[in-house]
Amino acid sequence: QVQLVESGGGLVQAGGSLRLSCAVSGGAASSYAMGWFRQAPGKEREFVAVISWKTYYRDSVKGRFSISEDNVKNTVYLQMNSLKSEDTAVYYCAARHYRTSVPVTPEEYNYWGQGTQVTVSS
């Protein structure tokens, strides 16, 4: 059973940076498509970024966010720069078996972390 634990969230001023981490246990992160999603109050969970056989981002974060992985630490990261107030949300890490696709919807993922809060003050 794969378990995902996010960390690195917090309060940051607009224009600042945060790096989120997703520690993976029970399996090799490199065997899964690893995605980041976020959910703001009153809104649906939305795709942010994925690392699979390629990386892919939602348009609003392209050029500001970067997804990467450390196979030794079995951890996936989301580097977030030039943060905006609209980036405020709970951020979730998710995993889908195999890297044969580039999943962008929550329904495509098999495992989820508990989430970490990111708050950007303007």
VMD Tcl script that draws the C-alpha trace (Angstrom):
set ca {
  {0.00 0.00 0.00}
  {1.53 3.27 -1.11}
  {1.48 6.10 1.41}
  {2.08 9.73 0.58}
  {3.00 12.43 3.09}
  {3.14 16.07 2.06}
  {5.10 18.76 3.85}
  {6.46 22.23 3.23}
  {3.30 24.28 3.22}
  {2.95 27.53 5.11}
  {2.26 31.24 4.97}
  {4.19 33.30 2.43}
  {3.88 36.78 0.98}
  {2.91 37.28 -2.63}
  {5.96 36.96 -4.83}
  {7.62 34.52 -2.46}
  {8.51 30.87 -2.84}
  {7.76 27.55 -1.19}
  {8.87 24.01 -1.90}
  {6.43 21.23 -1.18}
  {7.62 17.69 -0.61}
  {5.76 14.42 -1.05}
  {7.47 11.52 0.70}
  {6.50 8.16 -0.79}
  {6.54 4.87 1.10}
  {5.38 1.39 0.16}
  {6.57 1.74 -3.41}
  {8.99 3.52 -5.69}
  {7.81 6.96 -6.73}
  {9.44 6.38 -10.10}
  {6.94 3.58 -10.75}
  {4.00 5.94 -10.44}
  {2.75 8.99 -12.22}
  {3.05 11.56 -9.42}
  {0.75 14.54 -9.43}
  {0.05 17.64 -7.41}
  {-3.46 18.99 -6.99}
  {-4.89 21.83 -4.96}
  {-8.24 22.72 -3.49}
  {-9.31 26.17 -2.35}
  {-12.30 26.67 -0.02}
  {-15.56 26.23 -1.89}
  {-13.83 25.05 -5.06}
  {-13.21 21.71 -6.69}
  {-9.87 19.99 -6.49}
  {-7.79 21.05 -9.49}
  {-4.74 19.69 -11.24}
  {-1.47 21.56 -10.77}
  {1.38 19.43 -12.12}
  {2.37 15.86 -12.90}
  {5.59 13.97 -13.49}
  {5.18 10.86 -15.57}
  {6.91 10.03 -18.82}
  {6.87 13.81 -19.16}
  {6.07 16.72 -16.93}
  {2.93 18.74 -17.45}
  {1.46 21.82 -15.74}
  {-1.77 23.73 -15.62}
  {-1.47 26.94 -17.62}
  {-1.70 29.29 -14.64}
  {1.44 27.87 -13.00}
  {3.64 27.36 -16.07}
  {6.91 29.22 -15.65}
  {6.35 29.60 -11.89}
  {6.05 26.04 -10.57}
  {8.36 23.11 -11.19}
  {7.82 19.44 -10.35}
  {10.81 17.19 -9.74}
  {11.78 13.98 -7.99}
  {14.63 12.49 -5.99}
  {14.67 8.75 -6.53}
  {17.16 8.19 -3.71}
  {14.91 9.94 -1.20}
  {11.78 8.58 -2.93}
  {10.33 12.06 -2.77}
  {8.56 14.30 -5.24}
  {8.80 18.07 -5.01}
  {6.80 21.04 -6.16}
  {8.87 24.21 -6.28}
  {6.55 27.19 -6.29}
  {7.94 30.62 -7.19}
  {6.32 34.02 -7.74}
  {3.38 32.94 -5.62}
  {0.09 34.74 -5.98}
  {-2.90 35.02 -3.67}
  {-4.86 32.80 -6.03}
  {-2.39 29.98 -5.32}
  {-3.78 29.75 -1.79}
  {-5.18 26.25 -1.26}
  {-4.57 22.89 0.33}
  {-2.08 21.08 -1.88}
  {-2.31 17.32 -2.31}
  {0.13 14.79 -3.68}
  {-1.28 11.85 -5.64}
  {0.03 8.69 -7.29}
  {-1.24 6.61 -10.19}
  {0.13 3.19 -11.08}
  {2.69 3.25 -13.90}
  {3.95 6.11 -16.04}
  {2.15 5.16 -19.20}
  {-0.11 8.20 -19.15}
  {-0.12 11.84 -18.01}
  {-3.12 11.95 -15.67}
  {-4.68 15.36 -14.98}
  {-7.96 14.51 -13.24}
  {-8.39 13.37 -9.62}
  {-10.31 10.28 -10.73}
  {-7.25 8.93 -12.52}
  {-5.19 8.63 -9.34}
  {-5.03 5.67 -6.97}
  {-3.43 7.16 -3.84}
  {-3.58 10.50 -2.06}
  {-1.76 12.30 0.70}
  {-3.44 14.22 3.48}
  {-2.62 17.65 2.08}
  {-0.61 20.66 3.17}
  {-1.92 24.22 3.44}
  {-0.39 26.98 1.36}
  {-1.48 30.51 2.14}
  {-0.25 33.45 0.09}
  {-0.85 36.88 1.56}
  {-1.18 39.87 -0.74}
}
mol new
graphics top color blue
foreach p $ca { graphics top sphere $p radius 0.5 }
foreach p [lrange $ca 0 end-1] q [lrange $ca 1 end] { graphics top cylinder $p $q radius 0.2 }
display resetview
